[in-house]
């Protein structure tokens, strides 16, 4: 009756019904259900990345990109499709149904167990009273009622149902209501725009740590310490790229193979320098080191990489500094909306062990010596307002998004302290202005009324 609200309803999708396959397609917001003829999605034949070994693309790089290890992606338990078994007369998906915005996707498992009327909608709208023949009411609208005295006939009609969205959103969800007689089931659909994978050239043939890790350093007024650190790095990793962010008042050029130094305006601060250094990393991982650290035979970056490769869900893995494996857990209580929440930082707080690596365990924050996944950290920046002493604050901002582990067996040393008076003036200013500033920042930025350290 007139033009449907959702013209051009997309491809049909198979559902696992009790006695035959059906189709059910849908998308978000406009909630249009419609019947239609079966159709096929047409796609253009294109050139895949793995076919680009000619046309000027390095064949070794192409083979690395096309390897199964490189294309490894993580999936959570929430991505698994679960179906509710028909304890009631309805079978429907519990989780795991995802569609792309403005497109259609398979929704398996929706099934009436007995014959009669099936009613499908998104919101609780007034039920359309069906007639007792094979019929449908509400085509192209937010609610569709199907009536049949035969399960086979009902399945045939269900096989043509589609659900279409006309409003774009990169990540949202919707609910579908599936009714039969006095029974109703609602199940969620995730609407999510797939993201392009971020892959890195890990080198070919023999394991090459230099193509996987970049060392990042922020320096300020400590060139003597920096040179000692660089010398120790070259003793164990002579070819690894080192990136230095430098905001000293009188910059001194640091030369050497595979050393990239970036000068900043003076005294921009600790986290601003971190952001600059990490922004220039082109490898899959970066290792963070302070400018007064010292590499030793126990600074085994390869062990960090092994853990990260075995657990792609990890974003950060920390070690020990001067035999101190510092780590902490964070617990966040959201509190009242008007007053704000509370954050609890517990030193030596830890969670479960990391499977396959008994020397490692999950935690919320680690020491200032860690290996991190570059693309993950670039999504969770260091707040440049934190200019002096700051480290835990980054893990606080990353709570809920960064997966962090701490591992024994990988350590770095600390050089003897010989800071200048000018450096100490900026590192530890007199009074409690720095502490007051942090509390104000956490209150206004993180809506925290209290932070407890234990």
C-alpha positions in Angstrom: 0.0 0.0 0.0 2.1 2.8 -1.3 5.9 3.2 -1.2 7.6 1.4 1.7 9.5 3.4 4.2 12.7 1.4 3.4 12.9 0.9 -0.3 15.6 -1.3 -1.7 15.7 -3.5 1.3 18.9 -5.5 1.2 20.0 -9.0 0.8 18.3 -11.9 2.5 20.1 -13.8 5.3 19.8 -17.4 6.4 18.3 -18.2 9.8 18.3 -21.6 11.5 14.6 -22.4 11.9 13.3 -25.7 13.2 12.3 -27.2 9.9 13.8 -25.0 7.2 16.1 -22.1 6.6 14.7 -18.6 6.8 16.1 -15.1 6.2 16.0 -12.1 8.5 17.8 -8.8 7.8 17.7 -5.7 9.7 19.6 -2.5 10.6 19.1 0.3 13.1 16.8 3.2 13.9 14.2 3.2 11.1 13.3 -0.4 12.1 11.7 -1.3 8.8 10.6 -4.9 8.2 9.6 -5.9 4.8 9.1 -8.9 2.6 10.7 -9.2 -0.8 12.1 -11.5 -3.4 15.3 -13.3 -2.7 18.3 -11.4 -4.1 22.0 -11.7 -4.2 24.6 -9.1 -3.2 26.7 -8.1 -6.2 30.3 -7.3 -5.6 33.0 -6.0 -8.0 36.0 -8.2 -8.6 38.9 -6.3 -7.2 42.6 -6.8 -6.6 43.5 -8.1 -3.2 46.6 -6.9 -1.2 48.0 -10.4 -1.6 48.0 -10.1 -5.4 50.2 -7.0 -5.3 53.5 -8.7 -5.6 54.0 -7.1 -8.9 53.2 -3.4 -9.6 56.2 -2.2 -7.5 55.2 -3.8 -4.2 58.1 -5.6 -2.5 57.4 -9.3 -2.7 58.9 -10.0 0.8 56.7 -7.3 2.4 53.6 -8.7 0.5 54.3 -12.2 1.7 54.7 -11.0 5.3 51.4 -9.0 5.1 49.6 -12.0 3.7 50.9 -14.5 6.4 48.3 -15.8 8.8 50.4 -14.7 11.8 50.4 -11.1 10.6 46.6 -11.0 10.1 45.9 -12.4 13.6 43.1 -10.5 15.2 41.6 -10.9 18.6 37.9 -11.7 19.4 36.3 -11.7 22.7 33.7 -14.1 24.1 31.1 -11.5 23.4 31.6 -11.9 19.7 30.5 -15.5 19.8 27.0 -16.3 18.6 24.8 -17.8 21.3 21.3 -19.0 20.7 18.6 -19.5 23.3 17.4 -23.0 23.1 13.6 -23.3 22.7 12.6 -23.8 26.4 9.7 -21.4 25.4 8.2 -21.7 21.9 10.8 -19.2 20.7 14.4 -19.7 19.6 16.5 -16.5 19.2 20.1 -15.3 19.4 21.3 -14.1 22.8 24.4 -12.3 21.6 26.9 -12.3 18.7 24.8 -10.7 16.0 26.6 -7.7 14.5 25.7 -5.6 11.4 27.4 -2.9 9.5 25.7 0.5 9.5 23.3 1.0 6.5 23.7 -2.7 5.5 22.3 -6.1 6.3 23.7 -9.1 8.1 22.7 -12.6 8.9 20.6 -13.1 12.0 20.6 -16.8 12.6 18.5 -18.9 14.9 15.2 -17.0 15.1 12.5 -19.6 15.1 8.9 -20.3 16.2 8.6 -23.9 17.4 4.9 -24.2 16.8 2.5 -23.0 14.1 0.4 -19.9 14.3 1.2 -16.2 14.3 4.7 -14.7 14.5 5.0 -11.0 15.4 8.2 -9.1 14.9 9.0 -5.6 15.9 11.6 -3.4 17.6 9.6 -1.5 20.1 6.4 -2.4 22.0 3.9 -1.1 19.5 0.2 -2.1 19.5 -0.2 -5.6 18.3 -1.8 -5.9 14.9 -4.6 -8.4 15.0 -3.8 -11.0 12.3 -6.3 -12.9 10.2 -6.2 -16.6 10.3 -4.8 -17.2 6.8 -1.3 -16.8 5.3 -1.0 -13.0 5.4 1.3 -10.2 6.6 0.5 -6.8 8.0 2.9 -3.9 8.4 5.2 -4.4 5.4 7.8 -1.5 5.2 6.9 -0.3 8.7 8.2 -0.7 12.2 6.1 -3.7 13.0 5.3 -6.8 10.9 2.8 -9.5 11.8 2.9 -12.8 9.9 0.1 -15.4 10.1 0.1 -19.0 8.9 -1.5 -22.3 9.9 1.5 -24.1 8.6 5.1 -24.0 9.9 6.4 -24.7 6.5 4.5 -21.8 5.0 5.5 -19.6 7.8 9.2 -20.4 7.2 8.8 -19.6 3.5 7.5 -16.2 4.4 10.1 -15.6 7.1 12.8 -16.4 4.5 12.1 -13.1 2.8 12.1 -10.8 5.8 14.6 -7.9 5.9 15.3 -5.2 8.4 17.0 -2.0 7.1 18.6 1.0 8.7 18.9 4.5 7.1 20.8 6.4 9.7 24.6 6.0 10.0 26.3 5.3 13.4 29.7 3.7 13.8 28.9 1.9 17.0 25.5 1.5 18.6 22.9 -1.2 19.3 19.2 -1.9 18.9 16.7 -4.4 20.2 14.5 -6.7 18.2 11.2 -8.0 19.7 10.1 -11.5 18.6 6.6 -12.5 19.7 4.5 -15.7 19.5 1.2 -15.9 21.2 1.9 -14.9 24.8 5.6 -15.3 24.5 8.0 -12.6 23.7 11.8 -12.5 23.3 14.0 -9.5 22.8 17.6 -9.8 21.6 20.2 -7.2 20.9 21.9 -6.4 17.6 25.2 -4.5 17.6 25.6 -2.0 14.8 29.3 -1.4 14.3 31.4 -0.1 11.5 34.3 -2.5 11.0 37.7 -0.8 11.4 40.6 -1.2 9.1 43.4 -3.4 10.6 46.7 -1.7 11.5 49.5 -4.0 10.4 53.3 -3.5 10.6 56.1 -5.0 8.6 57.8 -7.4 11.1 60.6 -8.4 8.7 61.2 -11.6 6.9 63.1 -14.8 7.6 65.0 -14.8 10.9 63.4 -12.9 13.8 64.5 -9.3 13.6 63.9 -7.3 16.8 65.0 -4.1 15.1 62.0 -4.1 12.7 59.6 -4.7 15.5 60.6 -2.3 18.3 61.6 1.4 18.6 63.1 2.8 21.8 61.5 6.1 22.9 63.1 8.6 25.3 62.1 12.0 26.6 65.0 14.1 27.8 65.3 17.4 29.6 68.6 19.0 30.8 70.4 15.6 31.2 72.6 15.1 28.2 75.3 13.3 30.2 72.8 10.7 31.4 71.3 10.5 27.9 74.7 9.7 26.3 75.4 7.0 28.9 72.0 5.4 28.2 72.5 5.5 24.4 75.9 3.9 24.8 74.4 1.1 26.8 71.6 0.6 24.2 74.2 0.3 21.5 76.0 -2.4 23.5 73.0 -4.7 23.2 70.9 -3.3 20.3 73.4 -1.6 17.9 70.8 -1.2 15.0 67.6 -0.4 16.8 65.9 2.9 16.1 65.9 5.4 19.0 63.6 8.4 19.1 64.4 11.3 21.4 62.0 14.1 22.4 64.0 17.0 23.7 62.7 20.1 25.4 66.0 21.4 26.9 66.7 25.1 27.1 69.9 24.8 25.1 69.4 21.9 22.8 72.4 19.7 22.0 72.4 17.7 18.8 72.8 13.9 19.4 74.3 12.1 16.5 74.5 8.4 15.7 73.1 5.7 13.4 69.4 5.2 13.7 68.9 8.0 16.2 66.2 10.5 15.6 66.0 13.6 17.8 63.1 15.9 17.9 63.4 19.4 19.5 60.5 21.0 21.3 60.0 24.4 22.7 61.7 24.6 26.1 60.1 23.0 29.2 57.0 21.6 27.5 56.9 18.8 29.9 57.0 15.1 30.5 53.8 13.9 28.8 54.0 16.4 25.9 57.4 14.8 25.1 56.0 11.3 25.3 53.3 12.2 22.9 55.8 13.6 20.4 58.1 10.6 20.7 55.3 8.0 20.3 53.8 9.9 17.4 56.9 9.2 15.3 57.1 5.5 15.9 56.6 3.3 12.8 57.2 -0.1 14.4 54.6 -2.4 16.0 56.0 -1.8 19.4 57.9 0.8 21.3 60.0 0.5 24.5 59.8 3.4 26.9 62.9 4.3 28.8 63.8 7.3 31.0 66.9 9.3 30.0 68.8 8.2 33.1 68.2 4.4 32.6 71.0 1.9 31.8 70.6 -1.2 29.6 72.2 -4.4 30.9 72.3 -8.1 29.9 68.9 -8.5 31.6 67.3 -5.9 29.4 65.8 -8.5 27.1 63.3 -6.7 24.8 62.8 -10.0 23.0 61.1 -11.4 26.1 58.6 -8.6 26.1 57.9 -9.1 22.4 57.3 -12.8 22.9 54.7 -12.1 25.6 52.9 -9.5 23.4 52.9 -11.7 20.4 51.5 -14.6 22.4 48.7 -12.3 23.9 47.5 -9.9 21.2 44.9 -8.5 23.6 47.8 -6.9 25.7 48.6 -3.3 25.2 51.4 -2.8 27.7 53.9 -5.1 29.5 56.2 -3.7 32.1 59.4 -5.0 33.7 61.6 -4.0 36.6 63.8 -1.0 37.3 66.8 -1.6 39.6 65.2 -4.9 40.6 62.0 -3.1 41.6 59.0 -4.6 39.8 56.7 -1.7 40.6 53.0 -2.2 39.7 49.6 -1.3 41.0 45.9 -2.0 40.6 43.2 0.6 40.1 39.6 0.4 41.4 37.1 3.0 40.3 33.8 3.7 42.1 31.7 5.9 39.9 29.9 7.4 42.9 27.1 10.0 42.7 26.7 11.9 39.4 26.8 15.3 41.1 29.7 14.7 43.4 31.9 12.4 41.3 33.6 9.1 41.9 36.6 7.8 43.8 39.7 6.0 42.5 41.7 3.6 44.6 45.4 2.9 43.6 46.8 -0.2 45.4 50.5 -0.7 45.2 51.4 -4.3 44.4 47.8 -4.9 43.4 47.6 -7.6 40.8 45.0 -9.8 39.1 45.3 -13.2 37.4 48.4 -14.8 36.0 49.0 -14.5 32.3 48.4 -17.9 30.7 51.6 -19.6 29.5 53.8 -17.1 31.3 53.8 -17.8 35.1 56.3 -14.9 35.6 53.7 -12.4 34.3 50.3 -11.3 35.7 47.6 -8.8 34.8 47.6 -5.4 36.6 46.4 -1.8 36.1 49.8 0.0 35.9 53.4 -0.8 35.7 56.8 0.8 36.3 58.2 3.5 33.9 60.0 0.8 31.8 57.6 -1.0 29.5 56.9 -2.3 26.0 53.7 -1.0 24.4 51.7 -1.7 21.3 52.0 1.5 19.2 48.5 1.7 17.7 46.9 1.1 21.1 48.9 3.9 22.9 48.3 6.3 20.0 44.6 6.0 20.9 45.2 6.7 24.6 47.4 9.8 24.7 49.5 11.2 27.5 47.8 14.3 28.9 50.2 17.2 28.0 48.9 19.2 31.0 51.0 16.9 33.2 54.4 18.4 32.8 56.5 17.2 35.7 56.2 14.0 37.7 53.5 11.9 36.1 53.2 8.2 35.3 50.2 6.7 37.1 48.0 9.3 35.6 48.3 7.7 32.1 47.2 4.4 33.4 44.3 6.1 35.2 43.2 7.7 32.0 43.6 4.3 30.3 41.6 2.4 32.9 39.1 0.3 31.0 40.8 0.6 27.6 44.4 -0.5 28.2 45.2 -4.2 29.0 48.4 -4.1 31.2 50.7 -6.9 32.4 53.9 -7.0 34.5 56.6 -9.6 34.0 59.6 -10.7 36.0 62.9 -11.5 34.3 63.2 -8.3 32.2 64.9 -5.4 34.0 66.8 -2.2 33.4 69.2 -0.3 35.7 69.1 3.3 37.0 72.2 5.6 36.7 73.5 7.3 39.8 71.7 10.5 40.5 73.6 13.7 39.5 70.9 16.2 38.5 71.7 19.9 38.2 70.0 22.5 40.4 68.1 23.8 37.3 66.7 20.3 36.6 65.6 19.8 40.2 63.9 23.2 40.1 61.6 21.9 37.4 61.4 18.3 38.6 60.4 19.1 42.2 59.1 22.7 42.5 58.7 24.1 46.0 55.4 24.0 47.8 52.5 21.8 46.9 51.4 23.5 43.8 52.0 20.4 41.6 49.9 18.2 43.9 47.1 20.8 44.0 47.1 21.1 40.3 46.8 17.3 39.9 43.8 17.1 42.2 42.1 19.9 40.4 42.8 18.2 37.0 41.4 14.8 38.2 38.3 16.6 39.6 37.5 18.5 36.5 38.7 16.0 33.8 37.9 12.7 35.5 35.1 13.8 37.7 36.9 12.4 40.8 36.1 13.7 44.3 38.8 11.5 45.9 41.9 9.4 45.1 43.2 6.9 47.6 46.7 5.5 47.5 47.6 2.4 49.3 
